[in-house]
Amino acid sequence: KYQIARTAMDSLPQYLINNPNQSFGCPNCVDQGLYYVEMNKNNIKTYWILDPMTSTVPVVVQNYVQQLSNIISQL
């Protein structure tokens, strides 16, 4: 399961890396939940809060949000 979950960090889009500690879309605005992604590198914590509704996040992140959904369904 770790290897499955690890793919989420291995495929983190550059757009998110360039825009740390932000929320994208409207997470949980209509009770749809959210994806919380966190990375701790060299004792520096970085996070992203993503709306699971792909249509509300930037186009460059939509495939990643879909990938998160697929990863979670496998866990």
Stockholm file with secondary structure:
# STOCKHOLM 1.0

chainA/1-75         KYQIARTAMDSLPQYLINNPNQSFGCPNCVDQGLYYVEMNKNNIKTYWILDPMTSTVPVVVQNYVQQLSNIISQL
#=GR chainA/1-75 SS CHHHHHHHHHTCCHHHHHSCSEEESCTTTTSCCCEEEEEEETTEEEEEEECSCGGGSCHHHHHHHHHHHHHHHHC
#=GC SS_cons        CHHHHHHHHHTCCHHHHHSCSEEESCTTTTSCCCEEEEEEETTEEEEEEECSCGGGSCHHHHHHHHHHHHHHHHC
//
